[in-house]
């Protein structure tokens, strides 16, 4: 009688242990993080000395391909900003030299979240793109009119996201755009004022620090 009770007890325990395991096996398991797309409109501010372009509007579109290897941390982003319509060339009170204007920029970046928590994540960014700039004539504005030219730019920075809701984040971005700028020539030849070949001066390596503040809306991804 004692042996039968012991066998019955073992059988009941076995059923209790096996039932949850069978239920778990019946559920689909997510072995990879699903892909997601993040859209980030933002206000942009450029810290660039000797520039009439300071404020602009920015937009970023980031793709997180998902997968197990990167644990949802890797993303690729197309980031741009438009400064030209908001430049202060017509409103500037003081004359500085050299002076430049930025129309905007567009970059392709790679991001990797080195800190990823439920409430925030921090991602270094780096990439390559183009920036459109031109000199603003200070030496001879009566004759000199410069067009925008695109220049190759390297980007390096960081993005901090704080979670406001399930799929809405507050984004703070800081990046350095490094490119070769074109300055106006400080020398004016009276007999060659109308010759564009005499308008251009130095081409220094330039660092444009850009700060952004905006919202990020995440489409897709896990819950």
C-alpha positions in Angstrom: 0.0 0.0 0.0 2.9 2.3 0.8 4.6 1.6 -2.5 1.4 2.3 -4.4 1.0 5.6 -2.7 4.6 6.5 -3.4 4.3 5.7 -7.1 1.1 7.7 -7.3 2.8 10.7 -5.7 5.7 10.4 -8.1 3.2 10.3 -11.0 1.4 13.4 -9.8 4.6 15.4 -9.4 5.7 14.3 -12.9 2.5 15.6 -14.4 2.8 18.9 -12.6 6.4 19.4 -13.9 5.6 18.2 -17.4 2.5 20.3 -17.9 4.3 23.8 -17.9 7.1 22.5 -20.1 4.6 21.2 -22.6 2.8 24.5 -22.6 6.0 26.4 -23.2 6.9 24.1 -26.1 3.6 24.9 -27.7 4.2 28.6 -27.6 6.1 30.3 -30.5 9.5 31.5 -29.3 11.0 34.8 -30.6 14.6 33.8 -31.5 15.4 37.1 -33.3 14.5 40.7 -32.6 12.1 42.0 -35.3 13.2 44.9 -37.5 12.0 48.4 -36.8 12.1 51.8 -38.4 12.6 55.0 -36.4 11.6 58.5 -37.7 13.2 61.4 -35.9 12.1 65.0 -36.7 14.2 67.5 -34.7 15.3 71.1 -34.2 19.0 71.4 -35.2 21.6 74.0 -34.0 25.0 74.3 -35.6 28.0 75.6 -33.5 30.1 76.9 -36.4 32.1 80.2 -35.9 32.0 82.6 -38.8 28.7 81.3 -40.2 25.4 82.9 -40.8 23.6 79.5 -40.4 22.9 78.5 -36.9 19.3 77.0 -36.7 17.6 74.5 -38.9 15.3 71.6 -39.1 16.5 68.0 -39.1 15.1 64.6 -40.0 16.5 61.1 -39.4 15.3 57.7 -40.6 17.0 54.8 -38.8 16.6 51.1 -39.7 17.2 48.4 -37.0 17.5 45.1 -38.9 16.9 43.1 -35.7 18.5 39.6 -35.3 20.2 37.8 -32.4 23.8 38.8 -33.2 23.5 42.5 -32.4 20.7 42.0 -29.8 18.7 44.8 -31.5 21.5 47.3 -30.9 22.8 47.9 -34.4 21.1 50.4 -36.7 21.7 52.3 -39.9 20.4 55.8 -40.3 20.0 58.4 -43.0 20.3 61.8 -41.3 19.8 65.3 -42.8 19.3 68.9 -41.9 18.2 72.1 -43.7 19.8 75.4 -42.6 19.6 77.6 -45.7 16.1 79.1 -45.3 16.8 80.0 -41.7 20.2 81.7 -42.2 20.7 85.2 -40.9 22.7 86.7 -43.7 20.2 89.4 -44.4 19.8 90.2 -40.6 23.5 90.2 -39.5 24.5 93.4 -37.8 28.3 92.9 -37.6 30.7 92.1 -40.4 33.1 89.2 -39.8 35.6 87.6 -42.1 35.7 85.0 -43.4 32.0 84.3 -43.4 30.1 81.2 -44.8 26.6 79.9 -45.2 25.4 76.3 -44.8 22.5 75.1 -46.9 22.2 71.7 -45.3 23.8 68.2 -45.1 22.9 64.6 -45.6 24.8 61.6 -44.0 24.6 57.8 -43.9 25.4 56.7 -40.4 25.9 53.5 -38.4 24.8 53.3 -34.8 25.4 50.8 -32.0 23.7 51.0 -28.6 26.5 50.6 -26.1 23.9 51.2 -23.3 20.5 49.7 -23.8 17.9 49.9 -21.0 14.1 49.9 -20.9 14.0 53.6 -20.2 17.0 54.9 -22.3 19.7 54.0 -24.7 23.0 55.6 -25.7 24.5 55.0 -29.2 27.8 56.3 -30.7 27.3 57.2 -34.4 29.7 57.5 -37.3 29.3 57.8 -41.1 29.9 59.7 -44.3 27.9 62.2 -46.2 27.7 65.6 -48.0 27.4 69.1 -46.8 26.4 72.1 -49.0 28.1 75.4 -48.2 29.2 78.7 -49.8 31.2 81.7 -48.9 29.4 84.9 -48.0 31.1 87.9 -49.6 32.4 90.4 -47.1 35.4 91.8 -49.1 33.5 92.7 -52.3 29.8 92.0 -52.0 29.0 94.3 -54.9 30.6 91.9 -57.4 31.0 88.6 -55.7 28.1 86.1 -55.7 28.9 82.6 -54.6 26.9 79.4 -55.4 26.5 76.4 -53.0 28.9 73.5 -53.5 28.6 70.1 -52.0 31.6 68.8 -50.0 32.4 65.4 -48.6 31.9 65.2 -44.9 32.7 62.7 -42.2 30.4 62.5 -39.1 31.1 61.3 -35.6 28.9 61.7 -32.5 26.4 60.2 -30.1 22.6 59.8 -29.8 20.8 59.5 -26.4 17.2 58.3 -26.5 14.8 58.5 -23.5 11.5 56.6 -23.5 8.4 58.7 -23.2 5.9 56.0 -24.3 5.9 52.6 -25.8 7.0 53.8 -29.3 7.8 57.4 -28.6 11.3 58.5 -27.6 12.9 61.9 -26.7 16.2 62.2 -28.7 19.3 64.3 -28.0 22.0 64.1 -30.7 25.4 65.6 -30.9 27.6 65.1 -34.0 30.7 66.6 -35.6 30.7 67.1 -39.3 34.3 67.4 -40.6 34.8 68.7 -44.1 37.0 71.1 -46.2 35.4 74.6 -46.3 35.9 77.2 -49.0 36.6 80.8 -47.9 36.5 84.1 -49.7 39.7 85.6 -50.9 40.7 88.5 -48.7 42.6 90.2 -51.5 40.7 92.3 -54.1 42.2 93.2 -57.5 40.6 96.4 -58.8 41.1 95.3 -62.4 39.8 91.8 -61.9 36.8 92.3 -59.6 34.4 90.6 -62.1 36.7 87.6 -62.5 35.4 84.7 -60.4 38.9 83.1 -60.4 40.0 85.8 -58.0 37.2 85.4 -55.5 38.3 82.2 -53.7 40.8 82.0 -50.8 41.8 79.4 -48.2 40.3 75.9 -47.9 40.6 75.0 -44.2 39.5 71.7 -42.5 36.3 72.6 -40.7 34.5 71.1 -37.7 30.7 71.8 -37.6 29.3 70.7 -34.2 25.6 70.0 -34.6 23.2 69.6 -31.6 19.6 68.2 -32.1 16.6 67.9 -29.9 13.5 66.1 -31.1 11.1 63.2 -30.9 11.6 59.7 -32.3 8.7 57.5 -33.4 9.4 53.8 -33.7 7.4 51.7 -36.2 7.6 47.9 -35.7 9.9 46.1 -33.4 9.0 44.2 -30.2 6.5 45.3 -27.6 
